[in-house]
Amino acid sequence: MSQGKILMVTHDSSDHAIEVASELIDAWSANGWQIYAVSEDAKRIQTKNANVEVIQSSQLDTIDLTVVTGGDGTILRAAETVRISPSPILGINLGHVGFLAEAELSDLAQVVKSVNEKKWKVEKRLSLKARVKLSEEVIFETFALNDVAIEKTVRGHMFDLLLTIDGLPVSEFGADGIVCATPTGSTAYAFSAGGPVVWPEVEALLVVPISAHALFAKPLVVSPKSQITIEIPKTSTAGMLVADGRREFALPVGSCVEITRSETDVPIARLNDASFTNRLVAKFQLPVSGWRGQKN
């Protein structure tokens, strides 16, 4: 009897990720799951007993669970792959920090058991929609689970930007760029640029200037209903839009980038009720031992 369908996504250059994926595939296949993979992963996966099929785009909406072996970058790749699917993403961290991942390598046996028993909960994560306009014409459109970065491409020059929120100008300044992030992405690029950590259940959009040369260019937290617009004046230099560190688009002078909340959230699978606070402390190795009131 078939348990359902699992899509495996693995790190695209890690033999270890393939080994872990193969181990999981054999365990789930023996329990009645049908396993799929995207074509480039399917060519590399080697299992003892399982039949791994190459997923077709028309089959994505039939997938019950997407399992990722890798780091946050691989999870972002999976989010791009299953964008049109309601399948929740379960990440197994083989990277360095792995904020998006639910499980560590040491948890594999429990992961196999929980998936076999279908004991996962779905947590919806806010995502971004970005549109690039030139002379009012939309010339590019993309989405992001973590962030959309607008960065300079000419070294040694200031990158002039005009920031507008809900149609009202906020500030014009020179900088290396600006990052617009979700709460999920607040621990990634935006954090490195000096932005705040925002708990995932908070619905908000972040605007974080990168190395701005201005008296007021602080990180902003705005409504999830807001429209963030970053204009590149014709007096500036050209730039680059980078979504989730994966999708790029060259920004000509005179263009503007409109960023809003996407109509589609990204479902993340959770196997336990561990709090984000505990995950934050563990991932950043924050010094909390010995504090009064500390809870395990």
HELIX and SHEET records of a PDB file:
HELIX    1   1 ASP A   15  SER A   29  1                                  15    
HELIX    2   2 SER A   39  ALA A   42  1                                   4    
HELIX    3   3 SER A   57  THR A   62  5                                   6    
HELIX    4   4 ASP A   72  THR A   81  1                                  10    
HELIX    5   5 LEU A  105  ASP A  107  5                                   3    
HELIX    6   6 LEU A  108  ASN A  116  1                                   9    
HELIX    7   7 THR A  184  THR A  187  5                                   4    
HELIX    8   8 TYR A  189  SER A  192  1                                   4    
HELIX    9   9 PHE A  276  LYS A  283  1                                   8    
SHEET    1   A 6 VAL A  52  VAL A  54  0                                        
SHEET    2   A 6 TRP A  33  ALA A  37  1                                        
SHEET    3   A 6 GLY A   4  THR A  10  1                                        
SHEET    4   A 6 LEU A  65  GLY A  70  1                                        
SHEET    5   A 6 ILE A  89  ASN A  93  1                                        
SHEET    6   A 6 ALA A 103  GLU A 104  1                                        
SHEET    1   B 2 LYS A 121  ARG A 125  0                                        
SHEET    2   B 2 VAL A 266  ARG A 270 -1                                        
SHEET    1   C 6 GLU A 137  ALA A 144  0                                        
SHEET    2   C 6 LEU A 128  LEU A 134 -1                                        
SHEET    3   C 6 CYS A 256  ARG A 261 -1                                        
SHEET    4   C 6 ILE A 228  GLU A 231 -1                                        
SHEET    5   C 6 PHE A 159  ILE A 165 -1                                        
SHEET    6   C 6 LEU A 168  ALA A 175 -1                                        
SHEET    1   D 6 LEU A 220  VAL A 222  0                                        
SHEET    2   D 6 LEU A 205  ILE A 210 -1                                        
SHEET    3   D 6 GLY A 177  ALA A 181 -1                                        
SHEET    4   D 6 ASP A 147  LYS A 152 -1                                        
SHEET    5   D 6 GLY A 239  ALA A 243 -1                                        
SHEET    6   D 6 ARG A 247  LEU A 251 -1                                        
END                                                                             
